[in-house]
Amino acid sequence: MLRPRRRIFKKWRRNHNLSVINPVVEKYWLQRYSLFSLYDEGIQMDEEGWYSVTPEEIAIRQAQRCASRVVIDGFTGVGGNAIQFARMHCKVVAIDIDPRKIESALNNAKIYGVEGQIDFVVGDFLQQASSLKADVVFLSPPWGGPSYKNVKKFTLDLLKPKDVI
């Protein structure tokens, strides 16, 4: 017998002609409104974004501690934290090495109406860090995703990014 949540999801998927949804994303999709309350307005996320974005309530609490400051988000991903910093009247520099993630972050910032408070930069934070100035540097680097649970011994060597000087 299916659990009630799974039944709801299967019914939704059937009604929306989604024949295949990535099983890695499925559990996060069920939590989509806790990740972005405005999800239905056109939020964009790639697979890594689904499991990497900070839940909105947590991002709000983090941003409240930095209100009205200049913030660098060094691994912005799809922009969850950058958006909340901007909503707290911060000037944000959002950096990510992946141009598609920056496109998604810009789209998502537009949905929240804060794109004007965020400078989006495609680049490697680790290469740019020494030339940046801000009141706050926020770092939430990629962590490798849900596959970490299959590793018997988790060490710092397994974390991304590597080769940090």
C-alpha positions in Angstrom: 0.0 0.0 0.0 1.2 3.5 -0.9 1.7 6.0 1.8 -0.7 9.0 1.5 1.9 11.4 0.3 3.0 9.1 -2.5 -0.6 8.6 -3.5 -1.1 12.4 -3.8 2.1 12.8 -5.8 1.2 9.9 -8.1 -2.2 11.4 -8.7 -0.7 14.9 -9.3 1.9 13.4 -11.7 -0.9 11.5 -13.6 -3.0 14.7 -13.8 -0.1 16.8 -15.1 1.2 14.3 -17.7 4.5 13.8 -15.9 5.4 10.3 -17.0 8.9 10.5 -15.5 10.3 12.6 -12.6 13.8 12.0 -11.4 13.6 9.9 -8.2 16.4 12.1 -6.7 14.2 15.1 -7.2 10.8 13.6 -6.1 11.3 13.9 -2.4 12.4 17.5 -2.7 9.6 18.3 -5.2 7.2 17.4 -2.5 8.8 20.1 -0.3 8.9 22.7 -3.1 7.0 25.4 -1.2 9.3 25.1 1.8 12.2 25.8 -0.6 10.5 28.7 -2.5 7.1 29.9 -1.3 6.6 31.4 -4.8 7.5 28.1 -6.5 4.3 28.2 -8.7 5.3 31.6 -10.1 8.0 30.1 -12.3 10.9 29.2 -10.0 13.7 27.4 -11.9 15.9 24.7 -10.5 18.2 22.1 -11.9 18.7 18.7 -10.2 21.5 19.9 -7.9 19.4 22.9 -7.0 16.6 20.8 -5.6 18.8 19.2 -2.9 21.2 22.2 -2.4 18.9 25.2 -2.0 18.4 26.3 1.6 14.8 26.0 2.7 13.2 29.5 2.6 12.5 29.8 6.4 16.2 29.0 7.2 17.4 31.4 4.5 15.2 34.1 5.9 16.6 33.6 9.5 20.2 33.7 8.1 19.4 36.9 6.1 17.9 38.7 9.1 21.2 38.5 10.9 22.8 40.4 8.0 20.2 43.0 7.3 21.2 46.1 5.3 24.8 45.0 4.7 26.9 44.1 1.6 26.8 40.3 1.3 28.8 38.0 -1.0 27.1 34.7 -1.7 30.0 32.7 -3.0 28.2 29.6 -4.2 24.8 31.0 -5.0 23.3 28.1 -6.9 19.7 28.8 -7.8 19.7 31.9 -5.5 17.7 30.9 -2.5 19.9 32.7 0.0 20.8 35.6 -2.3 17.1 36.3 -2.7 16.5 36.4 1.1 19.5 38.6 1.7 18.2 41.0 -0.9 14.7 41.0 0.7 16.4 42.1 4.0 17.8 45.2 2.1 21.2 43.8 1.6 23.3 44.6 -1.5 24.2 41.1 -2.7 27.0 39.8 -5.0 25.8 36.3 -6.1 28.6 34.2 -7.6 28.4 30.8 -9.2 30.7 28.9 -11.6 27.7 27.5 -13.5 26.1 30.0 -15.9 22.9 28.0 -15.9 22.6 28.3 -12.2 23.1 32.1 -12.5 20.3 32.2 -15.1 18.0 30.3 -12.7 19.0 32.6 -9.8 18.3 35.7 -11.8 14.9 34.3 -12.9 14.1 33.4 -9.3 15.2 36.8 -8.0 12.8 38.5 -10.6 10.0 36.4 -9.2 10.7 37.8 -5.7 11.2 41.3 -7.1 14.8 41.7 -5.8 16.9 41.3 -9.0 17.9 45.0 -8.8 19.6 44.4 -5.4 21.7 41.5 -6.6 24.8 41.5 -8.9 25.0 38.1 -10.6 28.5 36.9 -11.5 29.5 33.8 -13.4 32.8 32.9 -11.9 34.8 30.8 -9.4 34.5 32.3 -6.0 37.7 30.6 -4.9 39.6 32.5 -7.6 37.9 35.8 -7.0 37.7 35.8 -3.2 40.9 37.8 -2.5 39.7 40.7 -4.7 36.2 41.0 -3.2 35.1 43.3 -0.3 31.9 42.9 1.7 30.5 43.1 5.2 29.5 39.4 5.1 30.7 36.5 3.1 28.1 33.7 3.0 29.4 30.3 1.9 27.2 27.2 1.3 29.3 25.2 -1.1 28.0 22.2 -3.1 28.1 19.2 -0.8 27.7 16.3 -3.2 24.1 15.5 -2.8 22.0 12.6 -1.4 24.5 10.0 -2.6 26.6 10.7 0.4 24.5 8.3 2.4 26.0 5.4 0.4 29.5 6.2 1.6 30.7 4.2 4.6 33.3 6.7 5.7 32.6 10.4 5.0 35.7 12.6 5.0 36.3 16.2 4.0 38.1 14.9 0.8 34.6 13.9 -0.5 33.3 17.5 -0.5 33.3 19.8 -3.5 35.0 22.0 -4.5 38.5 20.5 -4.4 42.0 22.0 -4.8 41.3 25.0 -2.6 44.5 27.0 -1.9 
